[in-house]
């Protein structure tokens, strides 16, 4: 029996029959996997190889064998050297499986390929490759494989098991993507990750968690993380720049997050303080792209870490400029001022060079130029800033939940209570701002917004949930729910609680075990 304890999109960790923890390396000498005349036994499950193929969507045999607990990717070993074909085959396997069984890839135990394979949903490996390479004197190490002398099986087995243990932990604490990106010693692994990010197929894009904690964006691969791409897509296509502020001020990012707590942004803020009521501030950064000031404390803008070198590669420059073009095409600013270091000069392809002041925050004369320009721009305005209620809170809500969220800015008040900002709509607490997670949590008072729109709703059987809602009690879920989303729990329109989705939507409606929603109230 499979019992999942945590997910990270397609990846999962848990136990089989209460004693085997996955992701797992099967020991062919310890009885965990055994050959029989008609097939094999995997952790006690009998498999008749070649007799229980799952049909593909076109009616042809796709080469998957099944037991109660496992789907064996029988074509995987031959396809693994052809990443595009293997990735397509793997997506077909996921579509046929729907989280019901653990995916087992026979013949593969490469520790430098395992992280990305686990990320893509493989939970079971065996030791055939490990034993063969160990007998040849190949030693696995943190910096890669080395040729040596003697049988290295004991050391290699320990190394692989430690990798799998770390992967299991990273699934539980939502750091799997960081591990996969920053542990790249295999060209094939890099190609698999690029394929997944490039295609953004629904199984990969749709199930990727909406929150995964700290983002260690140390390489170009971070540009294509699903959570970062979702953010950029929202800012480029759905985000509505405020119409009540007449001036756009474009400034650089800072290493410290939120940006407004950094020395550079504090100095800029001091210089423009008399004019801030006229301004909407926009921060340029990589890999996030553009960050409107009101969103700087949200996920992912406040949660990424990137080496600050001042150098921009061609892909980053193109990304920023494309986002700027899209953003400005939807804006109604009367004037634009950019205060940027010279290394941001590439934005002159989009902005009028006359609107750009190249300068640094730590130079008083540059800040004086900014202040002088602001004074001149404000004095020449034909319009004045208008009142718009708590538009900044609505902007946060729309980033997190979608542009469908209604404009209730005129009904919003934000009050401080127990060191947390509570969002009151019509004098009732609807949301709580949680800066540690860069999100807003739902209260029962907010449920009507989600029920009326059909968003973020998990339907359950007729019971009152306590600490958790288990998958067996889920009868339906809104189409776009992702792991770590805030959700409303209800039965036939009756609100039974709110909480956080702990499984991808497909898993919570397909499985009969495991925690689907962690209930808050």
Residue pairs with C-beta under 8 A, 6 or more apart in sequence:
1 16
1 17
1 18
1 69
1 513
2 14
2 15
2 16
2 69
2 101
2 102
2 513
3 14
3 15
3 16
3 18
3 513
3 514
4 12
4 13
4 14
4 503
4 507
4 511
4 513
4 514
5 13
5 14
5 15
5 172
5 514
6 12
6 13
6 14
6 171
6 172
6 502
7 171
7 483
7 502
7 503
7 504
7 507
8 119
8 170
8 171
8 174
8 176
8 177
8 209
8 212
8 483
9 119
9 121
9 204
9 207
9 208
9 209
9 483
9 504
10 94
10 119
10 120
10 121
10 203
10 204
10 207
11 23
11 118
11 119
11 120
11 121
11 123
11 167
11 171
11 176
12 22
12 99
12 102
12 121
12 123
12 171
13 21
13 22
13 23
13 123
13 167
13 168
13 171
13 172
14 21
14 22
14 514
15 21
15 22
16 22
16 24
16 43
16 69
16 102
17 43
17 44
20 32
20 43
21 168
22 102
22 123
22 124
22 168
23 114
23 118
23 122
23 123
23 124
23 125
23 164
23 167
23 168
24 32
24 123
24 124
24 125
24 164
25 109
25 125
25 126
25 127
25 130
25 157
25 160
25 161
25 164
26 32
26 33
26 42
26 43
26 124
26 125
26 126
26 127
27 33
27 127
28 34
28 126
28 127
28 128
28 131
32 42
32 43
33 40
33 41
33 42
33 43
33 126
34 40
34 41
36 46
38 48
38 49
39 46
39 47
39 48
39 49
39 51
40 46
40 47
40 49
41 47
42 67
42 69
42 70
42 72
42 104
42 124
43 69
43 70
45 67
45 68
45 69
45 70
46 67
47 65
47 66
47 67
47 70
47 72
48 65
49 65
49 72
49 74
50 65
50 74
51 65
52 65
52 66
53 61
53 62
53 63
53 64
53 65
54 62
54 64
54 66
54 71
54 96
55 61
55 62
56 62
56 92
56 96
57 92
57 95
62 75
62 89
62 92
62 93
62 96
63 73
63 74
63 75
63 89
64 71
64 72
64 73
64 74
64 93
64 96
64 97
65 71
65 72
65 74
66 72
66 101
67 101
68 101
69 101
69 102
70 101
70 102
70 103
70 104
70 124
71 93
71 96
71 97
71 101
71 102
71 103
71 104
72 104
72 106
73 89
73 90
73 93
73 103
73 104
73 105
73 106
73 122
74 106
75 89
76 86
76 89
76 90
76 105
76 106
76 107
76 108
77 105
77 106
77 107
77 108
79 85
79 86
79 89
80 86
80 105
80 108
80 113
80 188
81 188
83 188
83 191
83 192
83 195
84 195
86 192
87 120
87 192
87 195
87 196
87 199
90 103
90 120
90 121
90 122
91 201
91 203
91 204
93 103
94 103
94 121
94 203
95 203
97 103
98 506
98 510
99 504
99 506
99 507
99 510
99 511
100 510
100 511
102 123
102 124
103 121
103 122
103 123
103 124
104 122
104 123
104 124
104 125
104 126
105 117
105 122
105 124
105 125
106 126
106 128
107 126
107 128
107 129
108 117
108 125
108 126
108 129
109 125
109 126
109 127
109 128
109 129
109 130
109 160
110 129
110 186
111 140
111 159
111 160
111 163
112 144
112 145
112 183
112 185
112 186
112 189
113 186
113 188
113 189
113 192
114 125
114 160
114 163
114 164
114 167
115 163
115 167
115 176
115 179
115 180
115 183
115 189
116 180
116 186
116 189
116 192
116 193
117 125
117 192
118 164
118 167
118 171
118 176
119 176
119 177
119 180
119 193
119 196
120 192
120 196
120 204
125 164
127 157
127 160
130 153
130 156
130 157
130 160
131 153
133 145
133 156
134 151
134 152
134 153
134 156
134 157
135 151
135 153
137 147
137 148
137 149
137 150
137 151
137 152
138 145
138 146
138 147
138 148
138 152
138 156
139 145
139 146
139 147
139 148
139 152
139 155
139 156
140 152
140 155
140 156
140 159
140 160
141 159
143 185
144 185
166 179
167 176
167 179
170 176
170 178
170 179
173 213
174 209
174 211
174 212
174 213
174 484
175 212
175 213
175 214
176 212
177 212
177 215
177 225
178 212
178 214
178 215
178 216
180 189
180 193
181 193
181 216
181 218
181 219
181 221
181 222
181 225
182 216
182 218
182 219
184 190
184 193
184 219
184 221
190 221
193 221
194 221
194 224
196 204
197 204
197 221
197 224
197 225
197 226
197 229
198 224
200 226
200 229
204 226
205 226
205 230
206 480
206 482
206 504
206 505
206 506
207 482
207 483
207 504
207 505
207 506
207 507
208 226
208 227
208 482
208 483
209 227
209 482
209 483
209 484
210 227
210 299
210 482
210 483
210 484
210 485
211 227
211 299
211 437
211 438
211 439
211 484
212 227
212 484
213 303
214 303
214 304
214 305
215 222
215 225
215 227
215 228
215 300
215 303
215 304
215 305
216 222
216 304
216 305
217 225
217 228
217 286
217 287
217 304
217 305
217 306
218 305
218 306
218 307
220 313
220 315
222 228
222 287
222 304
222 306
223 286
223 287
223 315
223 316
223 319
225 287
227 299
227 300
228 287
228 288
228 300
228 304
231 288
231 289
231 300
231 301
231 399
232 288
232 289
232 290
232 319
232 323
234 399
234 403
235 289
235 290
235 292
235 323
235 327
236 289
236 322
236 323
236 326
236 327
237 326
238 398
238 402
238 403
239 292
239 327
239 395
239 398
239 399
239 403
240 330
240 398
240 403
241 248
241 280
241 292
241 327
241 330
241 331
241 332
241 333
242 280
242 388
242 391
242 395
243 332
244 385
244 386
244 387
244 388
244 391
245 278
245 279
245 280
245 333
245 385
246 278
246 333
246 334
246 335
246 381
246 383
246 384
246 385
247 275
247 278
247 279
247 280
247 333
247 334
247 335
247 336
247 337
247 374
247 377
247 378
247 381
248 279
248 280
248 282
248 331
248 333
248 335
248 336
248 337
249 272
249 279
249 280
249 281
249 282
249 337
249 338
249 339
249 374
250 281
250 282
250 283
250 284
250 336
250 337
250 338
250 339
250 340
250 347
250 351
251 265
251 268
251 281
251 282
251 283
251 284
251 338
251 339
251 340
252 264
252 283
252 284
252 285
252 340
252 341
252 344
253 259
253 283
253 284
253 285
253 291
254 262
254 263
254 264
254 265
255 262
255 308
256 262
256 263
257 296
257 301
257 302
257 303
257 304
258 296
258 297
258 301
258 302
259 265
259 283
259 291
259 296
260 266
260 269
260 293
260 296
263 361
264 361
264 362
265 361
267 361
267 362
267 367
268 339
268 361
268 367
268 370
269 276
271 367
271 368
271 370
271 371
271 374
272 279
272 370
272 371
272 374
274 374
274 375
275 374
275 375
275 378
277 385
278 378
278 381
278 384
278 385
280 292
280 293
280 333
281 292
281 293
282 290
282 291
282 292
282 293
282 327
283 290
283 291
283 292
283 293
283 296
284 290
284 320
284 324
284 340
284 344
284 347
285 291
285 301
285 306
286 306
286 312
286 316
286 319
286 320
287 304
287 306
287 316
287 319
288 300
288 301
288 304
289 319
289 320
289 323
290 320
290 323
290 324
290 327
291 301
292 395
294 391
294 392
294 395
294 396
295 301
295 395
295 396
295 399
296 302
297 433
297 435
297 438
298 396
298 399
298 400
298 438
298 439
299 437
299 438
299 439
300 438
301 438
302 435
302 438
303 438
310 341
310 343
311 343
312 320
312 343
312 344
312 346
317 346
320 346
320 347
321 346
321 347
321 349
321 350
324 347
324 350
324 351
325 350
328 336
328 350
334 381
334 382
334 383
335 355
335 377
335 380
335 381
336 351
336 352
336 355
337 355
337 357
337 370
337 373
337 374
337 377
338 344
338 347
338 351
338 355
338 356
338 357
339 357
339 359
339 366
339 370
340 347
340 356
340 357
340 358
340 359
341 358
341 359
341 360
342 358
344 358
345 358
347 356
348 356
357 366
357 369
357 370
357 373
359 366
359 367
359 369
359 370
360 366
361 367
388 409
389 409
389 410
389 411
389 412
390 409
390 412
390 413
390 414
391 407
391 409
393 409
393 412
393 414
393 423
394 405
394 407
394 408
394 409
394 412
396 433
396 440
397 405
397 431
397 440
398 404
398 405
400 439
400 440
400 486
401 450
401 455
401 456
401 486
402 455
402 480
404 453
404 455
405 449
406 449
408 425
411 425
411 426
412 423
412 424
412 425
413 423
413 424
413 427
414 421
414 422
414 423
414 424
414 433
415 421
415 422
415 424
416 422
420 432
420 433
420 434
421 432
421 433
422 429
422 431
422 432
422 433
423 429
423 430
423 431
423 432
423 433
423 440
424 430
425 445
425 446
428 445
429 443
429 445
430 442
430 443
430 445
430 446
430 449
431 440
431 441
431 442
431 443
431 446
432 440
432 441
432 443
433 440
434 440
434 441
439 486
440 486
441 486
441 498
441 520
442 450
442 456
442 486
442 487
442 488
442 498
443 498
443 521
444 495
444 497
444 498
444 521
446 488
446 498
447 488
447 490
447 495
447 498
450 456
450 457
450 487
450 488
451 457
451 488
451 490
451 493
451 495
454 478
455 478
455 480
456 478
456 480
456 481
456 485
456 486
456 487
456 488
457 477
457 478
457 487
457 488
457 490
458 469
458 474
458 476
458 477
458 478
458 481
458 487
458 488
458 489
458 490
458 501
458 508
458 516
458 517
459 474
459 475
459 476
459 477
459 490
459 491
460 469
460 473
460 474
460 475
460 489
460 490
460 491
460 496
461 473
461 475
461 491
462 491
462 492
463 473
463 491
463 496
464 496
464 497
465 473
465 489
465 496
465 497
465 499
465 517
465 519
466 519
467 518
467 519
468 515
468 516
468 517
468 518
468 519
469 489
469 497
469 499
469 515
469 516
469 517
469 519
470 513
470 514
470 515
470 516
471 503
471 507
471 508
471 509
471 510
471 511
471 512
471 513
471 514
471 515
471 516
472 511
472 512
472 513
473 516
474 508
474 509
474 516
474 517
476 509
477 487
477 505
477 508
477 509
478 487
478 505
479 505
480 505
481 487
481 501
481 504
481 505
481 508
482 501
482 504
482 505
483 501
483 502
483 503
483 504
484 500
484 501
484 502
485 500
485 501
486 498
486 499
486 500
486 501
487 498
487 499
487 500
487 501
487 517
488 495
488 498
489 495
489 496
489 497
489 498
489 499
489 517
489 519
490 496
497 519
497 520
497 521
498 519
498 520
498 521
499 517
499 518
499 519
499 520
500 517
500 518
500 520
501 508
501 516
501 517
502 514
502 515
502 516
502 517
502 518
503 511
503 514
503 515
503 516
507 514
507 516
508 516
508 517
